[in-house]
Amino acid sequence: MARISIDIPEKKIYSTDLSVRISDINFAGHLAHDAILTLTHECRARFFHFHGWTEINVEGKGIVVSDVAIVYKSEAFFPDDLEMKLYVDNVSKKSLEMVYVITHKNGGKEIARAKTAIVFFDYAERKPCPIPEVFLKVLGPLG
């Protein structure tokens, strides 16, 4: 079986600490696949909030997630403390990829990697739009 591969980009833009909630646990007793996606959303929302934005208002423009990939590395359990690092890659005129690396806070063992393709979107026009300059400025030099 071919496996998805997610490389860690050079450009880390944010990190935050989260904990595994009891509602994040699946029938097998470990962190569920859908919870990984929820954790990526929490990390991304915190990044936006840190900069005074929301996911629907960066200088009047929002985002949509156009695709998602998750690769599991190890298990996590309730109530493990996690660190989530957020990276950015493949920045184009209207989109970019956000890569999330989730590790155990104590010891640093990697739990999962995830990647979301982010498209900036003008909700008034109902169409993709250029990434706002203020957002690009926060990203800084991209290599």
Backbone as CSV, one residue per row, in Angstrom:
resi,resn,N_x,N_y,N_z,CA_x,CA_y,CA_z,C_x,C_y,C_z
1,MET,0.843,-1.185,0.000,0.000,0.000,0.000,0.884,1.242,0.000
2,ALA,0.587,2.158,-0.892,1.321,3.430,-0.939,0.902,4.297,0.227
3,ARG,1.864,4.914,0.869,1.593,5.794,2.005,1.742,7.240,1.590
4,ILE,0.932,8.098,2.208,1.074,9.538,2.042,2.335,9.961,2.783
5,SER,3.057,10.894,2.234,4.246,11.430,2.881,4.081,12.938,3.039
6,ILE,4.329,13.424,4.230,4.273,14.867,4.489,5.629,15.289,5.029
7,ASP,6.340,16.076,4.255,7.631,16.597,4.682,7.426,17.840,5.548
8,ILE,8.349,18.070,6.456,8.281,19.255,7.307,9.005,20.400,6.604
9,PRO,8.264,21.471,6.283,8.892,22.631,5.638,9.863,23.344,6.580
10,GLU,10.662,24.231,6.029,11.616,25.006,6.827,10.931,26.123,7.607
11,LYS,9.836,26.664,7.089,9.239,27.892,7.622,8.189,27.605,8.697
12,LYS,8.644,27.572,9.977,7.698,27.440,11.091,7.136,28.824,11.395
13,ILE,5.809,28.905,11.496,5.181,30.206,11.720,4.482,30.317,13.071
14,TYR,4.311,29.189,13.776,3.542,29.250,15.022,3.669,27.921,15.747
15,SER,3.497,27.950,17.054,3.345,26.716,17.828,2.424,26.993,19.004
16,THR,1.767,25.951,19.446,0.842,26.065,20.570,0.778,24.732,21.297
17,ASP,0.371,24.775,22.546,0.199,23.567,23.345,-1.284,23.248,23.469
18,LEU,-1.609,21.981,23.341,-2.978,21.494,23.491,-2.933,20.203,24.298
19,SER,-4.074,19.778,24.768,-4.177,18.502,25.475,-5.195,17.611,24.784
20,VAL,-4.973,16.311,24.881,-5.947,15.356,24.358,-7.138,15.341,25.308
21,ARG,-8.308,15.638,24.759,-9.545,15.631,25.545,-10.160,14.237,25.498
22,ILE,-10.986,13.930,26.462,-11.646,12.625,26.467,-12.480,12.445,25.206
23,SER,-13.036,13.524,24.696,-13.844,13.436,23.472,-12.987,13.190,22.224
24,ASP,-11.662,13.269,22.350,-10.748,13.005,21.237,-10.391,11.526,21.107
25,ILE,-10.870,10.716,22.045,-10.502,9.299,22.103,-11.508,8.453,21.332
26,ASN,-11.003,7.486,20.572,-11.885,6.605,19.798,-12.117,5.277,20.512
27,PHE,-12.792,4.362,19.852,-13.142,3.068,20.438,-11.923,2.238,20.818
28,ALA,-10.771,2.495,20.202,-9.546,1.756,20.503,-8.776,2.362,21.671
29,GLY,-9.288,3.481,22.212,-8.679,4.070,23.393,-7.561,5.062,23.125
30,HIS,-7.364,5.439,21.861,-6.322,6.428,21.561,-6.899,7.580,20.732
31,LEU,-6.055,8.571,20.457,-6.453,9.759,19.725,-7.051,9.378,18.371
32,ALA,-8.264,9.843,18.125,-9.001,9.477,16.923,-8.562,10.294,15.705
33,HIS,-8.795,9.727,14.522,-8.401,10.411,13.282,-9.146,11.728,13.097
34,ASP,-10.425,11.764,13.437,-11.173,13.006,13.277,-10.716,14.068,14.272
35,ALA,-10.206,13.632,15.413,-9.687,14.581,16.406,-8.411,15.257,15.908
36,ILE,-7.614,14.540,15.123,-6.410,15.153,14.543,-6.815,16.364,13.705
37,LEU,-7.843,16.201,12.892,-8.306,17.314,12.059,-8.823,18.460,12.929
38,THR,-9.525,18.132,13.992,-10.002,19.167,14.923,-8.830,19.898,15.567
39,LEU,-7.782,19.176,15.933,-6.594,19.808,16.519,-5.915,20.745,15.522
40,THR,-5.880,20.361,14.248,-5.278,21.256,13.258,-6.100,22.533,13.134
41,HIS,-7.415,22.389,13.188,-8.276,23.568,13.111,-8.041,24.480,14.315
42,GLU,-7.925,23.898,15.495,-7.662,24.690,16.709,-6.341,25.430,16.586
43,CYS,-5.311,24.757,16.124,-3.999,25.379,15.955,-4.075,26.533,14.962
44,ARG,-4.717,26.304,13.835,-4.845,27.343,12.804,-5.648,28.530,13.330
45,ALA,-6.749,28.258,14.029,-7.576,29.341,14.593,-6.787,30.146,15.612
46,ARG,-5.962,29.482,16.424,-5.125,30.196,17.393,-4.086,31.063,16.685
47,PHE,-3.507,30.554,15.608,-2.563,31.345,14.823,-3.237,32.614,14.303
48,PHE,-4.408,32.476,13.719,-5.141,33.638,13.211,-5.456,34.602,14.354
49,HIS,-5.947,34.071,15.469,-6.304,34.915,16.618,-5.076,35.664,17.154
50,PHE,-3.936,34.990,17.211,-2.693,35.593,17.683,-2.369,36.861,16.890
51,HIS,-2.731,36.867,15.615,-2.451,38.014,14.746,-3.631,38.971,14.621
52,GLY,-4.692,38.740,15.393,-5.840,39.638,15.385,-6.815,39.395,14.255
53,TRP,-6.770,38.220,13.656,-7.637,37.868,12.543,-8.613,36.773,12.954
54,THR,-9.507,36.446,12.045,-10.300,35.224,12.113,-10.126,34.515,10.773
55,GLU,-10.614,33.313,10.685,-10.480,32.575,9.434,-11.388,33.124,8.330
56,ILE,-12.276,34.029,8.677,-13.102,34.663,7.655,-12.838,36.158,7.543
57,ASN,-11.804,36.637,8.246,-11.514,38.064,8.145,-10.027,38.364,8.337
58,VAL,-9.308,38.327,7.253,-7.942,38.846,7.182,-8.034,39.974,6.160
59,GLU,-8.136,41.194,6.658,-8.383,42.354,5.789,-9.598,42.128,4.888
60,GLY,-10.653,41.553,5.453,-11.891,41.342,4.723,-11.945,40.073,3.890
61,LYS,-10.869,39.322,3.868,-10.833,38.072,3.104,-10.763,36.893,4.067
62,GLY,-11.296,35.768,3.638,-11.299,34.573,4.468,-10.508,33.449,3.828
63,ILE,-10.675,32.271,4.400,-10.007,31.089,3.853,-11.014,29.963,3.699
64,VAL,-10.664,29.033,2.849,-11.337,27.742,2.771,-10.238,26.679,2.746
65,VAL,-10.551,25.531,3.314,-9.636,24.395,3.277,-10.024,23.560,2.062
66,SER,-9.094,23.400,1.130,-9.434,22.682,-0.100,-9.050,21.210,-0.074
67,ASP,-8.111,20.828,0.766,-7.845,19.402,0.972,-7.061,19.182,2.258
68,VAL,-7.047,17.930,2.688,-6.437,17.553,3.961,-5.723,16.217,3.797
69,ALA,-4.578,16.080,4.458,-3.886,14.793,4.539,-3.381,14.623,5.964
70,ILE,-3.421,13.398,6.469,-2.942,13.096,7.815,-2.079,11.841,7.745
71,VAL,-0.930,11.886,8.412,-0.044,10.735,8.530,0.199,10.492,10.015
72,TYR,-0.075,9.275,10.447,0.108,8.914,11.849,1.507,8.375,12.095
73,LYS,2.085,8.761,13.240,3.427,8.302,13.607,3.405,7.459,14.881
74,SER,2.531,7.819,15.843,2.420,7.067,17.100,1.101,7.432,17.773
75,GLU,0.819,6.770,18.876,-0.441,6.993,19.577,-0.337,8.147,20.577
76,ALA,-1.502,8.690,20.896,-1.644,9.635,22.004,-2.910,9.232,22.752
77,PHE,-2.930,9.555,24.041,-4.014,9.122,24.916,-4.492,10.288,25.765
78,PHE,-5.691,10.159,26.312,-6.205,11.129,27.268,-5.400,10.996,28.541
79,PRO,-4.933,12.058,29.164,-4.967,13.484,28.846,-3.603,14.015,28.422
80,ASP,-2.949,13.355,27.484,-1.598,13.739,27.050,-1.525,15.229,26.690
81,ASP,-0.393,15.832,27.047,-0.110,17.206,26.641,0.653,17.167,25.325
82,LEU,0.203,17.985,24.387,0.760,17.990,23.040,1.351,19.346,22.699
83,GLU,2.299,19.332,21.783,2.779,20.563,21.156,2.457,20.458,19.675
84,MET,1.889,21.524,19.136,1.594,21.573,17.703,2.415,22.678,17.083
85,LYS,3.196,22.308,16.095,3.981,23.278,15.343,3.326,23.450,13.981
86,LEU,3.215,24.700,13.562,2.571,25.039,12.302,3.610,25.611,11.346
87,TYR,3.678,25.022,10.163,4.613,25.437,9.124,3.819,25.858,7.896
88,VAL,4.464,26.612,7.026,3.830,27.010,5.769,4.737,26.612,4.609
89,ASP,4.094,26.225,3.506,4.847,25.768,2.340,4.031,26.058,1.083
90,ASN,4.687,26.026,-0.053,4.029,26.147,-1.358,3.079,27.342,-1.448
91,VAL,3.593,28.491,-1.065,2.800,29.718,-1.134,2.697,30.156,-2.595
92,SER,1.480,30.385,-3.038,1.249,30.903,-4.387,0.453,32.198,-4.271
93,LYS,-0.083,32.674,-5.364,-0.814,33.940,-5.362,-2.074,33.886,-4.484
94,LYS,-2.783,32.753,-4.515,-4.063,32.654,-3.809,-4.110,31.554,-2.758
95,SER,-3.067,30.756,-2.640,-3.144,29.611,-1.732,-1.795,29.285,-1.120
96,LEU,-1.839,28.406,-0.143,-0.645,27.902,0.520,-0.991,26.605,1.215
97,GLU,0.033,25.911,1.664,-0.166,24.713,2.467,0.264,25.007,3.893
98,MET,-0.535,24.548,4.831,-0.172,24.591,6.233,0.113,23.159,6.672
99,VAL,1.289,22.973,7.263,1.710,21.664,7.736,1.778,21.715,9.254
100,TYR,1.168,20.720,9.886,1.068,20.644,11.336,1.848,19.424,11.804
101,VAL,2.728,19.627,12.777,3.470,18.522,13.364,3.053,18.443,14.829
102,ILE,2.488,17.302,15.191,1.959,17.106,16.540,2.884,16.151,17.286
103,THR,3.393,16.615,18.422,4.293,15.798,19.233,3.832,15.784,20.678
104,HIS,4.320,14.779,21.430,4.110,14.767,22.870,4.957,15.891,23.464
105,LYS,4.348,16.701,24.314,5.065,17.824,24.921,6.240,17.315,25.746
106,ASN,6.027,16.245,26.475,7.098,15.653,27.276,7.778,14.559,26.455
107,GLY,8.984,14.816,26.045,9.746,13.834,25.296,9.810,14.089,23.806
108,GLY,8.824,14.774,23.254,8.874,15.162,21.859,8.570,14.080,20.838
109,LYS,8.076,12.929,21.276,7.762,11.871,20.311,6.659,12.341,19.368
110,GLU,6.899,12.150,18.078,5.940,12.614,17.080,4.709,11.712,17.044
111,ILE,3.543,12.338,17.033,2.267,11.631,16.991,1.712,11.603,15.575
112,ALA,1.708,12.764,14.917,1.135,12.837,13.569,1.626,14.080,12.858
113,ARG,1.486,14.016,11.540,1.677,15.182,10.680,0.383,15.340,9.878
114,ALA,0.043,16.580,9.643,-1.132,16.845,8.820,-0.817,18.014,7.902
115,LYS,-1.547,18.066,6.810,-1.358,19.155,5.853,-2.733,19.586,5.365
116,THR,-2.956,20.901,5.361,-4.185,21.442,4.796,-3.810,22.439,3.710
117,ALA,-4.485,22.329,2.588,-4.332,23.326,1.531,-5.329,24.439,1.839
118,ILE,-4.823,25.655,1.911,-5.618,26.823,2.273,-5.728,27.733,1.060
119,VAL,-6.952,28.064,0.697,-7.200,28.995,-0.397,-7.845,30.238,0.199
120,PHE,-7.289,31.395,-0.096,-7.936,32.628,0.362,-9.172,32.868,-0.497
121,PHE,-10.203,33.392,0.167,-11.526,33.430,-0.452,-12.229,34.735,-0.115
122,ASP,-12.798,35.346,-1.129,-13.609,36.544,-0.954,-15.057,36.080,-0.817
123,TYR,-15.550,36.100,0.412,-16.900,35.590,0.669,-17.979,36.486,0.060
124,ALA,-17.716,37.768,-0.132,-18.689,38.655,-0.777,-18.823,38.318,-2.259
125,GLU,-17.701,38.012,-2.891,-17.683,37.679,-4.325,-17.891,36.184,-4.581
126,ARG,-17.727,35.371,-3.520,-17.847,33.914,-3.612,-16.830,33.315,-4.590
127,LYS,-15.557,33.802,-4.466,-14.516,33.265,-5.332,-13.149,33.421,-4.663
128,PRO,-12.183,32.601,-5.084,-10.825,32.741,-4.555,-10.261,34.129,-4.842
129,CYS,-9.344,34.552,-3.964,-8.739,35.875,-4.105,-7.265,35.804,-3.712
130,PRO,-6.501,36.824,-4.041,-5.086,36.848,-3.636,-4.935,36.841,-2.110
131,ILE,-3.847,36.245,-1.665,-3.521,36.261,-0.239,-3.284,37.709,0.174
132,PRO,-3.945,38.182,1.230,-3.740,39.571,1.660,-2.275,39.857,2.011
133,GLU,-1.827,41.045,1.658,-0.439,41.449,1.917,-0.075,41.354,3.396
134,VAL,-1.007,41.703,4.279,-0.722,41.648,5.711,-0.411,40.216,6.152
135,PHE,-1.063,39.257,5.550,-0.805,37.849,5.849,0.586,37.459,5.347
136,LEU,0.891,37.831,4.124,2.213,37.533,3.566,3.324,38.186,4.374
137,LYS,3.060,39.375,4.891,4.056,40.082,5.701,4.353,39.306,6.979
138,VAL,3.326,38.723,7.595,3.529,37.914,8.805,4.371,36.681,8.492
139,LEU,4.174,36.108,7.323,4.960,34.935,6.941,6.435,35.261,6.768
140,GLY,6.719,36.488,6.387,8.104,36.902,6.195,8.721,36.255,4.969
141,PRO,10.057,36.322,4.848,10.731,35.735,3.695,10.452,34.239,3.624
142,LEU,10.180,33.761,2.430,9.819,32.345,2.260,10.874,31.539,1.521
143,GLY,12.099,31.939,1.612,13.158,31.126,1.051,13.598,31.596,-0.254
